[in-house]
């Protein structure tokens, strides 16, 4: 991680973060604890799990979620791995850890590595987590999610074979795209060929939202994902409501005109909180950091992927 420049006093306004100089990197993970993050797990736990305090019905099913800032199963913890501190996400259950601060026009960078364990319905499925940005609700609010798990946001997908995909969660965004035959996971845990919408720099500007016939999922352009057991470096650029997904140095998607849908008519959105998911598979995050930007970094300039 690069050297840090302290924040100037008085720049924290209205729960938004204004960072020091435009070239400064600030840690979102301090290496010791999860200060600056809230945990939210809003769907009912698997009845096979022993969750202290939570009530069950006569059939043994839980009647309440774990909730906010309550982590009795220690899903989100801090440990050491590969010589340094990491965030350990056990994957037991579905939910997020979300920043308490809101960010506008930033470069987010982190590293992700898969663990070994999977849970419940994710057994036999690929390892899966995600980086959510422009979060503008609590978890469990996004109406596109039938399980009421995620906040309204945009997902930089982190999943085996899907690094850098988009899922629009209770919001909408435009991506140049075209239909193509893609490899995807089936419910049986096998790769199958399926025609999906894929990012295409020369494609048609396509709105992704949870509505037929297009839906809210757009597939990455290329797959620079590293093998299990290695660290993957992800860069997320957000600038004036547009975003760029970068995997191991390669631009895999460019997205434009993010819009929120919770106030009636669509409205532009260019700021929000950041979340990391727990989604049934164990993983580790390290070097989670943020840099304010006043323009798109040169290395990710338009059409470098073409």
WOPERA-V257335 format. One record per backbone hydrogen bond with DSSP energy under -1.0 kcal/mol. CO is the residue of the C=O (numbers start at 1). NH is the residue of the N-H. E is the energy in kcal/mol with one decimal. If there is no record, write none. Layout:
<<CO & NH & E> <CO & NH & E>>
This chain:
<<8 & 11 & -1.1> <13 & 16 & -2.4> <15 & 102 & -1.5> <21 & 24 & -1.9> <26 & 290 & -2.7> <34 & 37 & -1.6> <36 & 100 & -2.2> <38 & 98 & -3.2> <39 & 69 & -3.6> <40 & 96 & -2.5> <41 & 67 & -3.0> <46 & 49 & -2.1> <55 & 63 & -2.4> <57 & 60 & -1.9> <61 & 57 & -2.7> <67 & 41 & -1.9> <71 & 74 & -1.7> <75 & 90 & -2.4> <77 & 88 & -3.0> <79 & 86 & -3.0> <81 & 84 & -1.2> <84 & 81 & -2.9> <86 & 79 & -2.1> <87 & 285 & -2.2> <88 & 77 & -2.4> <89 & 283 & -2.4> <91 & 93 & -1.4> <93 & 280 & -1.2> <95 & 278 & -2.4> <96 & 40 & -2.9> <97 & 276 & -2.3> <98 & 38 & -3.2> <102 & 17 & -2.6> <103 & 272 & -1.5> <105 & 293 & -2.2> <106 & 238 & -2.7> <107 & 291 & -1.9> <108 & 236 & -2.9> <109 & 289 & -2.8> <110 & 234 & -2.8> <111 & 286 & -2.0> <112 & 232 & -2.7> <113 & 284 & -2.5> <117 & 282 & -2.8> <119 & 122 & -2.5> <120 & 123 & -2.0> <122 & 125 & -2.3> <127 & 160 & -2.0> <129 & 158 & -1.8> <130 & 277 & -1.9> <131 & 156 & -3.3> <132 & 275 & -2.4> <133 & 154 & -2.0> <135 & 273 & -2.0> <142 & 145 & -1.7> <145 & 148 & -1.9> <150 & 142 & -2.1> <152 & 136 & -2.2> <153 & 169 & -2.4> <154 & 133 & -2.4> <155 & 157 & -1.1> <155 & 167 & -1.1> <156 & 131 & -2.2> <157 & 164 & -3.0> <158 & 129 & -3.1> <159 & 162 & -3.2> <162 & 165 & -2.2> <165 & 157 & -2.7> <166 & 218 & -1.7> <167 & 155 & -2.7> <169 & 153 & -2.4> <172 & 259 & -2.7> <173 & 208 & -3.0> <174 & 256 & -3.3> <175 & 206 & -2.1> <176 & 200 & -2.6> <177 & 204 & -1.7> <178 & 198 & -2.7> <180 & 196 & -2.7> <182 & 194 & -2.4> <184 & 192 & -3.0> <186 & 189 & -1.8> <190 & 186 & -2.7> <192 & 184 & -2.5> <194 & 182 & -3.0> <196 & 180 & -2.6> <197 & 219 & -2.7> <198 & 178 & -2.0> <200 & 203 & -2.8> <204 & 177 & -2.2> <206 & 175 & -2.5> <208 & 173 & -1.4> <209 & 211 & -3.0> <211 & 215 & -2.3> <215 & 209 & -1.4> <216 & 168 & -2.0> <218 & 166 & -2.7> <219 & 199 & -3.0> <227 & 230 & -1.8> <232 & 112 & -2.3> <233 & 248 & -3.4> <234 & 110 & -2.0> <235 & 246 & -2.3> <236 & 108 & -3.1> <237 & 244 & -2.0> <239 & 242 & -1.8> <241 & 258 & -2.3> <242 & 239 & -2.5> <243 & 255 & -3.0> <244 & 237 & -2.0> <245 & 252 & -2.7> <245 & 253 & -1.2> <246 & 235 & -2.3> <247 & 250 & -2.0> <250 & 247 & -2.6> <252 & 221 & -2.0> <253 & 245 & -2.6> <255 & 243 & -2.4> <256 & 174 & -2.8> <258 & 269 & -1.9> <259 & 172 & -2.3> <260 & 267 & -1.9> <267 & 260 & -2.9> <272 & 103 & -2.8> <273 & 135 & -2.2> <274 & 99 & -2.9> <275 & 132 & -2.6> <276 & 97 & -2.3> <278 & 95 & -1.9> <280 & 119 & -2.2> <282 & 115 & -2.6> <283 & 89 & -2.7> <284 & 113 & -2.1> <285 & 87 & -3.1> <286 & 111 & -2.3> <288 & 28 & -2.9> <288 & 29 & -1.0> <289 & 109 & -2.5> <290 & 26 & -3.1> <291 & 107 & -2.8> <297 & 300 & -1.9> <298 & 301 & -1.7> <301 & 304 & -1.5>>
